[in-house]
Protein backbone atom coordinates (compact mmCIF):
# COMPACT_ATOMS: atom_id res chain seq x y z
CA UNK A 1 0.00 0.00 0.00
CA UNK A 2 2.80 2.37 0.93
CA UNK A 3 4.51 1.47 -2.31
CA UNK A 4 1.40 2.40 -4.30
CA UNK A 5 1.14 5.76 -2.54
CA UNK A 6 4.80 6.48 -3.29
CA UNK A 7 4.30 5.72 -6.98
CA UNK A 8 1.24 7.98 -7.00
CA UNK A 9 3.20 10.91 -5.58
CA UNK A 10 6.02 10.38 -8.08
CA UNK A 11 3.51 10.28 -10.94
CA UNK A 12 1.83 13.50 -9.79
CA UNK A 13 5.24 15.19 -9.45
CA UNK A 14 6.17 14.40 -13.04
CA UNK A 15 2.76 15.52 -14.29
CA UNK A 16 3.18 18.88 -12.54
CA UNK A 17 6.65 19.35 -14.06
CA UNK A 18 5.29 18.64 -17.54
CA UNK A 19 2.48 21.15 -17.05
CA UNK A 20 4.92 23.84 -15.93
CA UNK A 21 7.22 23.14 -18.90
CA UNK A 22 4.30 23.27 -21.33
CA UNK A 23 3.11 26.59 -19.97
CA UNK A 24 6.63 28.08 -20.20
CA UNK A 25 7.00 26.85 -23.77
CA UNK A 26 3.68 28.40 -24.73
CA UNK A 27 4.76 31.69 -23.16
CA UNK A 28 8.04 31.60 -25.10
CA UNK A 29 6.09 31.14 -28.30
CA UNK A 30 3.90 34.12 -27.47
CA UNK A 31 6.98 36.22 -26.55
CA UNK A 32 8.73 35.22 -29.76
CA UNK A 33 5.68 36.19 -31.76
CA UNK A 34 5.58 39.59 -30.06
CA UNK A 35 9.34 40.10 -30.51
CA UNK A 36 9.16 39.48 -34.29
CA UNK A 37 6.87 42.48 -34.82
CA UNK A 38 8.94 45.68 -34.87
CA UNK A 39 7.24 49.02 -34.28
CA UNK A 40 8.03 51.58 -37.00
CA UNK A 41 6.80 54.89 -38.36
CA UNK A 42 6.27 55.40 -42.08
CA UNK A 43 5.71 58.18 -44.59
CA UNK A 44 3.91 58.03 -47.94
CA UNK A 45 6.33 58.36 -50.87
CA UNK A 46 5.62 61.38 -53.05
CA UNK A 47 7.86 63.17 -55.51
CA UNK A 48 8.47 66.89 -55.15
CA UNK A 49 10.18 69.46 -57.33
CA UNK A 50 13.40 70.63 -55.72
CA UNK A 51 16.16 72.89 -56.97
CA UNK A 52 19.27 70.74 -56.74
CA UNK A 53 21.77 72.14 -54.26
CA UNK A 54 25.26 70.71 -54.62
CA UNK A 55 27.64 71.29 -51.73
CA UNK A 56 31.38 70.99 -52.27
CA UNK A 57 34.67 72.29 -50.92
CA UNK A 58 37.64 73.75 -52.71
CA UNK A 59 40.49 76.24 -52.63
CA UNK A 60 40.68 79.87 -53.69
CA UNK A 61 42.94 80.61 -56.62
CA UNK A 62 43.13 83.09 -59.49
CA UNK A 63 42.51 82.66 -63.17
CA UNK A 64 46.10 83.68 -63.97
CA UNK A 65 47.84 80.98 -61.92
CA UNK A 66 50.68 79.40 -63.88
CA UNK A 67 52.87 76.34 -63.48
CA UNK A 68 56.46 77.12 -64.50
CA UNK A 69 58.88 74.43 -65.65
CA UNK A 70 62.06 73.77 -67.62
CA UNK A 71 61.76 72.74 -71.26
CA UNK A 72 64.64 70.29 -70.85
CA UNK A 73 65.31 67.73 -68.16
CA UNK A 74 68.38 67.84 -65.99
CA UNK A 75 69.79 68.65 -62.56
CA UNK A 76 68.57 71.84 -60.91
CA UNK A 77 71.64 73.98 -60.29
CA UNK A 78 70.12 76.99 -58.48
CA UNK A 79 66.75 78.15 -57.17
CA UNK A 80 66.74 81.89 -56.55
CA UNK A 81 63.35 82.42 -54.87
CA UNK A 82 61.24 80.93 -52.12
CA UNK A 83 57.51 80.57 -51.52
CA UNK A 84 55.75 83.87 -50.92
CA UNK A 85 58.35 85.98 -52.75
CA UNK A 86 57.18 88.77 -55.03
CA UNK A 87 58.86 88.58 -58.45
CA UNK A 88 59.02 90.89 -61.46
CA UNK A 89 58.41 89.85 -65.06
CA UNK A 90 61.58 88.36 -66.58
CA UNK A 91 63.25 87.74 -63.19
CA UNK A 92 65.44 84.62 -63.07
CA UNK A 93 63.83 82.04 -60.77
CA UNK A 94 65.86 78.85 -61.33
CA UNK A 95 68.46 77.32 -63.64
CA UNK A 96 69.69 73.87 -64.63
CA UNK A 97 73.22 72.56 -64.52
CA UNK A 98 74.49 73.48 -67.99
CA UNK A 99 77.50 71.13 -68.22
CA UNK A 100 75.87 68.72 -70.66
CA UNK A 101 74.35 71.45 -72.83
CA UNK A 102 77.58 73.45 -72.96
CA UNK A 103 79.49 70.35 -74.07
CA UNK A 104 76.90 69.83 -76.80
CA UNK A 105 77.27 73.48 -77.80
CA UNK A 106 81.03 73.06 -78.27
CA UNK A 107 80.42 70.00 -80.44
CA UNK A 108 77.94 71.89 -82.63
CA UNK A 109 80.34 74.86 -82.91
CA UNK A 110 83.09 72.55 -84.15
CA UNK A 111 80.66 70.90 -86.58
CA UNK A 112 79.64 74.31 -87.96
CA UNK A 113 83.28 75.30 -88.53
CA UNK A 114 83.93 72.06 -90.43
CA UNK A 115 80.73 72.44 -92.49
CA UNK A 116 81.70 76.02 -93.41
CA UNK A 117 85.17 74.84 -94.57
CA UNK A 118 83.62 72.04 -96.60
CA UNK A 119 81.13 74.45 -98.15
CA UNK A 120 83.79 77.04 -99.05
CA UNK A 121 86.00 74.34 -100.58
CA UNK A 122 83.09 72.87 -102.56
CA UNK A 123 82.13 76.33 -103.81
CA UNK A 124 85.65 77.03 -105.14
CA UNK A 125 85.91 73.60 -106.73
CA UNK A 126 82.52 74.03 -108.36
CA UNK A 127 83.54 77.40 -109.79
CA UNK A 128 86.70 75.77 -111.14
CA UNK A 129 84.55 73.00 -112.66
CA UNK A 130 86.32 70.41 -110.50
CA UNK A 131 83.35 69.59 -108.24
CA UNK A 132 79.91 68.82 -109.53
CA UNK A 133 76.79 70.84 -108.79
CA UNK A 134 75.50 67.98 -106.63
CA UNK A 135 78.64 68.01 -104.46
CA UNK A 136 78.33 71.77 -104.01
CA UNK A 137 74.64 71.51 -103.10
CA UNK A 138 75.33 68.66 -100.62
CA UNK A 139 77.92 70.79 -98.83
CA UNK A 140 75.44 73.67 -98.61
CA UNK A 141 72.72 71.36 -97.22
CA UNK A 142 75.10 69.95 -94.61
CA UNK A 143 75.96 73.48 -93.44
CA UNK A 144 72.24 74.43 -93.23
CA UNK A 145 71.40 71.31 -91.15
CA UNK A 146 74.16 72.00 -88.63
CA UNK A 147 73.16 75.68 -88.36
CA UNK A 148 69.60 74.58 -87.52
CA UNK A 149 71.06 72.26 -84.85
CA UNK A 150 72.79 75.31 -83.42
CA UNK A 151 69.51 77.29 -83.37
CA UNK A 152 67.79 74.40 -81.57
CA UNK A 153 70.59 74.23 -79.03
CA UNK A 154 70.39 77.98 -78.39
CA UNK A 155 66.64 77.65 -77.82
CA UNK A 156 67.18 74.82 -75.34
CA UNK A 157 69.88 76.83 -73.54
CA UNK A 158 67.49 79.76 -73.21
CA UNK A 159 64.78 77.53 -71.70
CA UNK A 160 67.15 75.83 -69.30
CA UNK A 161 66.29 78.76 -67.08
CA UNK A 162 62.94 79.65 -65.56
CA UNK A 163 61.98 83.31 -65.62
CA UNK A 164 58.80 84.93 -64.31
CA UNK A 165 56.21 85.38 -67.05
CA UNK A 166 54.61 88.34 -65.23
CA UNK A 167 54.73 90.29 -62.00
CA UNK A 168 53.35 88.12 -59.21
CA UNK A 169 53.93 85.88 -56.22
CA UNK A 170 55.52 82.45 -55.88
CA UNK A 171 52.74 80.33 -54.41
CA UNK A 172 54.38 76.90 -54.29
CA UNK A 173 57.94 75.65 -54.86
CA UNK A 174 57.70 72.07 -56.13
CA UNK A 175 61.39 71.15 -56.48
CA UNK A 176 64.77 71.76 -54.81
CA UNK A 177 68.37 72.35 -55.82
CA UNK A 178 70.22 69.18 -56.85
CA UNK A 179 67.01 67.44 -57.85
CA UNK A 180 66.86 65.65 -61.21
CA UNK A 181 63.78 66.83 -63.05
CA UNK A 182 62.20 65.83 -66.33
CA UNK A 183 61.12 68.09 -69.21
CA UNK A 184 57.94 70.01 -68.41
CA UNK A 185 57.76 68.95 -64.75
CA UNK A 186 56.43 71.89 -62.65
CA UNK A 187 58.96 73.68 -60.46
CA UNK A 188 56.92 76.73 -59.36
CA UNK A 189 53.31 77.76 -59.17
CA UNK A 190 52.76 81.52 -59.32
CA UNK A 191 49.96 83.99 -59.89
CA UNK A 192 49.69 87.62 -60.92
CA UNK A 193 50.15 90.46 -58.48
CA UNK A 194 46.46 90.90 -57.71
CA UNK A 195 45.65 91.27 -61.39
CA UNK A 196 43.77 87.98 -61.76
CA UNK A 197 40.15 87.28 -60.91
CA UNK A 198 39.52 85.14 -57.83
CA UNK A 199 37.79 81.79 -58.24
CA UNK A 200 37.28 78.53 -56.34
CA UNK A 201 38.10 75.13 -57.83
CA UNK A 202 35.86 72.37 -56.47
CA UNK A 203 35.71 68.64 -57.18
CA UNK A 204 32.33 66.98 -57.76
CA UNK A 205 31.07 63.49 -58.64
CA UNK A 206 29.95 62.50 -62.13
CA UNK A 207 26.27 62.76 -61.14
CA UNK A 208 26.79 66.21 -59.65
CA UNK A 209 28.81 67.30 -62.69
CA UNK A 210 25.92 66.31 -64.98
CA UNK A 211 23.52 68.48 -62.95
CA UNK A 212 25.76 71.57 -63.02
CA UNK A 213 25.57 74.00 -65.92
CA UNK A 214 27.51 77.10 -66.86
CA UNK A 215 26.14 80.27 -65.23
CA UNK A 216 24.40 78.30 -62.45
CA UNK A 217 24.15 80.49 -59.36
CA UNK A 218 26.30 79.66 -56.33
CA UNK A 219 27.52 80.96 -52.99
CA UNK A 220 31.01 80.86 -51.49
CA UNK A 221 31.80 80.99 -47.77
CA UNK A 222 34.92 80.49 -45.68
CA UNK A 223 35.83 80.45 -42.01
CA UNK A 224 38.25 83.35 -42.62
CA UNK A 225 35.43 85.92 -42.83
CA UNK A 226 31.65 85.92 -42.20
CA UNK A 227 30.63 87.32 -45.58
CA UNK A 228 28.98 85.03 -48.14
CA UNK A 229 30.08 85.73 -51.71
CA UNK A 230 27.50 85.51 -54.49
CA UNK A 231 29.02 83.56 -57.39
CA UNK A 232 28.32 81.58 -60.53
CA UNK A 233 29.76 78.61 -62.40
CA UNK A 234 32.17 79.81 -65.10
CA UNK A 235 33.87 76.57 -66.20
CA UNK A 236 33.39 72.79 -66.14
CA UNK A 237 36.21 70.35 -66.78
CA UNK A 238 35.56 68.01 -69.68
CA UNK A 239 37.63 65.23 -68.17
CA UNK A 240 38.34 63.48 -64.89
CA UNK A 241 41.07 64.68 -62.54
CA UNK A 242 42.84 61.36 -61.97
CA UNK A 243 44.63 62.58 -58.85
CA UNK A 244 41.43 63.40 -56.96
CA UNK A 245 39.01 61.12 -58.83
CA UNK A 246 36.57 64.01 -59.30
CA UNK A 247 35.48 66.46 -62.00
CA UNK A 248 36.67 70.04 -61.52
CA UNK A 249 34.22 72.95 -61.56
CA UNK A 250 35.30 76.61 -61.36
CA UNK A 251 33.07 78.96 -59.38
CA UNK A 252 33.77 82.71 -59.50
CA UNK A 253 32.32 85.62 -57.42
CA UNK A 254 30.05 87.82 -59.52
CA UNK A 255 31.62 90.94 -57.96
CA UNK A 256 35.22 91.60 -56.99
CA UNK A 257 35.57 90.54 -53.33
CA UNK A 258 36.18 93.32 -50.84
CA UNK A 259 37.46 90.89 -48.20
CA UNK A 260 41.14 89.85 -48.13
CA UNK A 261 41.75 86.57 -49.97
CA UNK A 262 44.80 84.36 -50.32
CA UNK A 263 45.54 81.63 -52.82
CA UNK A 264 44.93 78.22 -51.25
CA UNK A 265 42.35 79.50 -48.74
CA UNK A 266 39.73 76.84 -47.95
CA UNK A 267 36.20 77.56 -49.21
CA UNK A 268 32.76 75.98 -48.96
CA UNK A 269 30.62 76.22 -52.06
CA UNK A 270 26.91 75.68 -52.73
CA UNK A 271 25.86 75.38 -56.36
CA UNK A 272 22.18 75.73 -57.20
CA UNK A 273 21.50 73.50 -60.19
CA UNK A 274 18.42 72.75 -62.23
CA UNK A 275 15.02 71.89 -60.69
CA UNK A 276 14.39 68.13 -60.62
CA UNK A 277 11.66 65.84 -59.37
CA UNK A 278 13.08 63.97 -56.38
CA UNK A 279 12.01 62.30 -53.17
CA UNK A 280 12.74 64.28 -50.02
CA UNK A 281 13.45 61.86 -47.14
CA UNK A 282 14.73 62.34 -43.56
CA UNK A 283 18.25 61.20 -42.70
CA UNK A 284 16.83 58.68 -40.20
CA UNK A 285 15.49 56.63 -43.13
CA UNK A 286 18.94 56.21 -44.75
CA UNK A 287 21.09 53.20 -43.86
CA UNK A 288 24.49 52.04 -45.14
CA UNK A 289 25.17 55.25 -47.10
CA UNK A 290 28.23 55.45 -49.33
CA UNK A 291 28.85 58.70 -51.28
CA UNK A 292 25.91 58.95 -53.72
CA UNK A 293 24.39 55.57 -52.84
CA UNK A 294 22.38 54.32 -49.86
CA UNK A 295 19.66 51.94 -48.72
CA UNK A 296 16.19 52.39 -47.21
CA UNK A 297 13.35 50.14 -46.03
CA UNK A 298 9.98 50.42 -47.76
CA UNK A 299 6.65 48.72 -47.22
CA UNK A 300 3.70 48.17 -49.51
CA UNK A 301 1.23 46.47 -47.15
CA UNK A 302 2.30 48.00 -43.80
CA UNK A 303 3.04 44.49 -42.55
CA UNK A 304 6.45 43.55 -44.00
CA UNK A 305 9.41 45.56 -45.29
CA UNK A 306 11.88 45.35 -48.17
CA UNK A 307 15.38 46.84 -48.41
CA UNK A 308 16.02 48.83 -51.61
CA UNK A 309 19.02 50.72 -52.97
CA UNK A 310 18.59 54.43 -53.75
CA UNK A 311 20.69 57.05 -55.54
CA UNK A 312 21.34 60.20 -53.49
CA UNK A 313 21.06 63.40 -55.52
CA UNK A 314 22.28 65.69 -52.73
CA UNK A 315 22.39 66.06 -48.95
CA UNK A 316 20.71 69.11 -47.50
CA UNK A 317 20.77 70.50 -43.97
CA UNK A 318 17.78 68.48 -42.70
CA UNK A 319 17.00 65.92 -45.39
CA UNK A 320 18.35 63.98 -48.36
CA UNK A 321 17.16 64.21 -51.96
CA UNK A 322 16.77 60.85 -53.72
CA UNK A 323 16.86 60.79 -57.50
CA UNK A 324 16.04 57.12 -58.16
CA UNK A 325 15.27 53.82 -56.47
CA UNK A 326 11.87 54.64 -54.95
CA UNK A 327 9.77 54.31 -58.09
CA UNK A 328 6.49 52.36 -57.67
CA UNK A 329 6.84 52.09 -53.87
CA UNK A 330 4.17 53.31 -51.45
CA UNK A 331 5.61 53.88 -47.97
CA UNK A 332 9.04 54.68 -46.53
CA UNK A 333 10.16 53.50 -43.09
CA UNK A 334 11.53 56.53 -41.23
CA UNK A 335 12.12 55.08 -37.74
CA UNK A 336 12.99 51.63 -36.46
CA UNK A 337 15.30 50.90 -39.43
CA UNK A 338 18.31 49.72 -37.33
CA UNK A 339 16.23 46.78 -36.05
CA UNK A 340 14.89 45.70 -39.44
CA UNK A 341 15.92 43.04 -41.88
CA UNK A 342 14.49 42.15 -45.28
CA UNK A 343 10.96 40.73 -44.85
CA UNK A 344 10.78 41.76 -41.18
CA UNK A 345 7.27 41.93 -39.69
CA UNK A 346 6.33 45.46 -38.65
CA UNK A 347 3.71 47.27 -36.60
CA UNK A 348 2.99 50.76 -37.88
CA UNK A 349 2.79 53.39 -35.15
CA UNK A 350 0.27 56.14 -35.80
Secondary structure, DSSP 4 states (H G I P E B T S, - for coil): -HHHHHHHHHHHHHHHHHHHHHHHHHHHHHHHHHHTEEEEEEEE--EEEEEEEEEEEEEEEETT-EEEE-SS-EEEEEE---TT-EE-TT-EEEEE--HHHHHHHHHHHHHHHHHHHHHHHHHHHHHTTSS-HHHHHHHHHHHHHHHHHHHHHHHHHHTTEEE-SSSEEEEEE---TT-EE-TT-EEEEEEESS-SPEEEEEEE-HHHHHT--TT-EEEEEETTEEEEEEEEEEEEEEEEETTTTEEEEEEEESS---S---TT-EEEEEEEEEEEEEEEEEGGG-EEEETTEEEEEEESSSSB-EEEEEEEEEE-SSEEEEEES-TT--EEEEESGGG--TT-EEEE--
